[in-house]
Amino acid sequence: MASDAAPPESLAQWLKAEARQQGFDLAGITTPEPPPHLDRYAAWLDAGRHGEMGYLASPRGRSGRAAPGSLLPGCQSILVLAVNYFPGATSAGPVQIAAYARGDDYHDFLTSRATAVVDRLRHRLGRPVASRIYTDAGPLLERELAQRAGLGWIGRNTCLISPLIGSMTLLLEILLDIALPPDAPFAADRCGSCRRCIDACPTGCILPDRTIDARRCISYLTIESRQAVPRDLRKAVGGWLFGCDACQLACPWNQRVARPTSDPAFAPRPALNPPDLSALLAPPAPDAAPFLRGSPLKRARRSGLARNAAVVAGNLRAADQLAAIGQALHSDSDPMARGHTAWALGQYASPDARELLRRARDTETDASVLAEIDAALGAEPSAASD
């Protein structure tokens, strides 16, 4: 057991080493000062590019991101941690899930690991230490803090890129009420003139100022949005059921330095490798989708997953999914899910698919679903859908 008399530099090095011992791949320390690119973030919000994520523009969201230290009274330092989730290969089959989401929910196991780091710090100092832990669930500009803590630079696709392990990392921050020497910010921009991420984006959501129009981002459309996927973007979604890794898979740094994770928490769950579209299209039973317990896919909720599954099924047009899509159009209680299954049937352009649409047309009462059915049949929207 040490005391506060230990040199701050020694304590900082010990703390970062302890974080690596607990399973984090990168560790750096920064101050709770306002982030340097706060004006760019404010402009992004003012342009409405955050879509339905109103919590980002809330007073608490704005104030916390402008003054990270306000989230913990007496905050003096922020320990920024990163964990590598690079899978080494895309998921099996044409149905894709973002690499970070194929295993367990990182909010749970990363928070548990960070709590162990804080407990070890308290034991070393022999006194209480005030702390707050955040991982993608609090009002912090995480990538800005990570860049300032020396972990990497913010790339053209807005991801933090580490020159050691690439960009497929998850970030976590521990706010502390002890003073620790900060690491030097990562000042270099190593994207250069590369535009591979921009060229690889299926929807063109990456903007010139290194921000993303979330309203066009497949990750946003399949996870955060609670609305219908815009018709003009559905084909671009391709096989992405949940999230999207297109810009990161195209990044030369992930091809050059990233190494496959050995962390068992990121190992693909058997039920999601590959995902069963029929199971996700089927209306939920009382114990619906037990294989999603503890999975990041729960973020999209059942309605979002059924919507996403319909879009993917329509893009893949697999013959063995036709019956499941038709059944979902007939029996799903969620109008948004039914509307997307109607679109999916329209992509088949087969007599069987058209017959399923016509049958549903005779019994459907929801105006939005009727509009989708009529569009899928190539007919003008009915008066009921106006």
N, C-alpha and C positions, 0 to 999 in steps of 0.2 A: 504494500500500500504506500503510495506517495502522498505528497501534500501539495498545496498551492505554491510552495516554494520551489517546485521543480521548474527549470527553465521553460518558458513558453514554447521555444523552438523544439525542445525535446518532447514536450507534451503533444505538440502538433504532429510530429513525426510518429509518435507512438499511436495517436488516435487514427491516423490514416492507415497505419499498418494493421491496427485492430479491425478497421473496416474491411480491409482486404481479407483478413482472417475469417470474417463473418460472411464472405462470399461476394463482396463487391469488387469489381475489376478496376475501377478508377476512384480516386479520392482527392479532393482539393478543398481549400479553405478560402473563403472570401468574407467581406464585411457586409453588414446589413444596409449599406448605402443604397440610394435609388439607382436602378439600372440605367445604363447610358442611352439606351434606345427607346426610352419610354414614349417619346413623341411619335415614333413610328407605330408603336402599339396603339396609341390613342387615335392616330389617323386611320389605322386599320379598323378599329371599332366604329369610328365615325362614318366610315364608308359602308358599314353594314356587312363586312366580309366575314363576320363571325356567324352569320346565319341565325339559326334558332338558339344558339348558345348564349342566351340572355344573361346568364350568371357571370359571363366574362365582362359585361358592361355594367354590372351592378355597382352601386357605391362601394360595397365591401370589396368587390373584385378590383375596382380601379385603385382604391386606397391601399390595399395590401400589396399590389404589384408596384405601386409608386414608392412605398416605404416598407420593405420587407421586415425591418426591425419592429414595426408596430404589431406584428403578429405574436411577438413574445416580449412581454415587459422585461426590460433589462437586457435585451439581446445585444451581444457584442460580436458574435462570430456565426458564420454559417458553414457547416460541413456539407459539401456537395459530393454525392456519390453516384456512380454509374455502374450498371451491370450489363454485360454482353448477352444478347439473346440470339445472335446470328445462328441460323439453323444449319448452314452449310449446304442446304438444298431446298428447293421449293416443296410445298406439300404434294403428296402423291395425288395424281389424278387432275382432272380439269377444274374441279371445284377448289378454290383457293381461300385460305384464311391467313391473315397477317401473322407473321412468324411469332410475334410476342404472345399471341392469343391462343396458340394451339395447346398449351399446357394449363397450368394453374393460374389463378388470378394474382398478378404481381402485386397488387395493392396489399394483399394479405401477407405473402411471405417476405416481401421486401420490408414492410413495416415491422414485422417480427424480427428480422435481422438487424434493422436499425435500432430497435429497442434494446437488443442485446449489446450493441455498441455503446449506447448511453449508459446502460447498467454497468458495463465494464469501466467506463469513464468515472462514474460515481464511486465505484469501488476503489479505483486508483487514487482518486483525490480524497477519499474518506469523508465526503460531505455531499449534501444534496446538490444537484445541478438542474437548473430549470431548462427545459427543452421542449421543442415542438417538432414533430416529424411530418413531412409532406412528401407524397409521391403522386403527382398528377391529380391531386385532389384538393388543392388549396390555391389561394390567390397569389401565386408567385410566377414570375417570368423565369422558369426553370433553366431554359437554355442560356439566357443572359447570365444567370448566376454561375452556370457551369463554365461558360467561356471566361468569366471573370475569375473563376477559381483555377483556371489553367487546364481544364480538361480537354479543350478543343475549340474549334471555331464553328460559327453558325453558317452552314453551307447554303448554296443557292436554292436548295429545296426546303430550307428553313430547319433542317435537322442539325443537331449538334454532331460534328464529325471529329472523331479522335484520330490522330495520326497513328495511334497504336492499335486500335481495334475497330475503326470505322464508325458508322453511324447507327448501327442496329443496337442501340443501348436504351435502357430505361433509367431515368434520373430520380434521385431522391435527395431531399434536403433535411438537415437537422439544424434547427436554430438553437443556439446555446447562449447562456448568460455568462460565459467565460471568454476572456480575451485571448485570442490565438493569432499568431502572425499569419497574414493572408499570403496565399501563393500569388505569383505573378500572373496576370491575365494572359490568355493565349492571344497574341496580337496578330499573328500571321493569318492571311486568307489564302488557303491552299486549293481553292477551287479553280483559280486562274481563269482561263477563257472557256473552260469545260461547260457544256450545256446538255450533257447526256440525260440528266434528270428531267430537264424541261422537255426534251424531245421524247422521253419515255412516258411522260404523263398521259394517260388515255383521255383525260378530259381537259387538258390545258389549264389546270388550276394554279400553276406556279407563276407568280408575277415577277416583273423585272426588279422590284425592290426587295426581293428575298422574303416575300410574304406569300401566303396562299389564300386564294378565294375559297373559303371553306364550302361555300354553296355549290362548288363544282368538284370538290375533292371526294373521291370514292370512299375514303375512310369516314369522312363526315356523313356522307349520304347513307352509308350502311351501318353506322354506329350511333351518331349523335342525333341525326334528324329523326323526327317523329312523323314526318309528312311523307307523301308519295315521292318516289324518285322521279324527277322531271323526265318526261317522255324522251326528250332529245338527248338525255344522258344515259338512258338504260342500256343501250347496246354497248356503250363505252365501259360499263361496269364489267362486262365480260363474265369471267368465272369467279369474281371476288365476292364471296359470301359475307365476309366480315373484315373490314379494313382493306388496306392495299399496300403493297411493298414495291410497286413498280419503280418509283423514283430511287429507292434505295438499292434495289437489285441492279440498277443501271449505273450506280455510282462507282467510279474506278477505285475509290478508297476501300469499298467493301470487297471488291474483287482482288485488291492488292494486299491488304493487311488484316482483314477480318478473319477470325478463326472460329470454327464451330464451337458453340457453347457446350460445356460438359455438365451444365447445371441441370439436374434432374427435374427441377420445377418447370422447365420449359419443354420437357419431352412431350411430344404430341399425345394427346389422349386417344386411345384406340378408337373410340366412337366418333372422333373427328378426323380420322386419318384413313380414308377420306370421309367427309361428312355425308350423311344420308339425307339427300334433298327430300325424299318422300316423307321421312319422319318429321322434318321441319315444316313441310307443307301441310301435314295432317293437322286438323283441328285439335287443340290440346285436351288431354284427359286430365283428371284431377291431379295426377302425379306427372304432369307433362315434362318431357325432356329431363329426366333425372340425371342424365350424363352431363348436363350443363351446370350442375351444382359446383360452385367454386371455380367456374370458368369465366374468363373475361367476356365471353359471348353473351352473358346475361345482361350486359350493359344495353344491348339493343332491344331487350325485352322480346317476348314471344311475338308480338305484332311485327316488330322490325325484322326479326329473323324469318318469319313467314314471307314478308314482303321481299326480303333479299333473296330467299330461296326461289321465289317465283321469277324474279328477274334473271337469276343465274340459269334456272331451268329453261326459260325462254331463249336465252342466248345460246345454250348448249343444244337445245332441241333434241334431247335424247329420247328415243322412242319409248324406252321403259319408264319414262316419267309422265307420259301423256295422261294415263289414267289417274295418277295422283294429283296432277294439276286440275283435271276436270272435276275430281271429287272435292278438292278444296274450293273451287269456284262455286260448287253446289251447296257445300255445307259449312264453310267457315263463317263464324259469326262476326268476324272483323271485316268491315267494308273495305278498308285499305288493302288487306290481304287478298280479298276477292278481286278487287280491281287490278292488282298486279298479276293474278293468275289469268285474268282475261287477256291482259297484254301478252303474257307468256304463250297462251294458246294461239294468239294471232301471229306469233313468230313461226309457228309450225306450218301455217299455210297449207294444211292438209284437209281433206274432206272430214276425217274424224274430228279434228280440232274444231272445224267450223260447225259441225253438228253439236258438239259440246257447248259452244258459244250460243248457238241458236236456242238450245234447250234452256240454258241459263237466262237468256233474254226473255223467255216467256214467264219466268217466275221472279226475276229480280225486281226489287222495289227501291233500292238505294240509287239516287240520281248519279252519284259519282261512279258507281260500278256500271250502271247502264251506259254512261258515256264511254267507259273503257271497253265495254263489250261492243258498242257500235263502232268505235274506232278500230277495234280488232277485226271486225267484220268488214271494214271498209265502208261503212254506212255513215250517213250524216247523223250527228247526235240527235236523239229524240227530244221532243218537247219536255219530257220528264226530267231531262238532264240539264235544262237551261237554268 
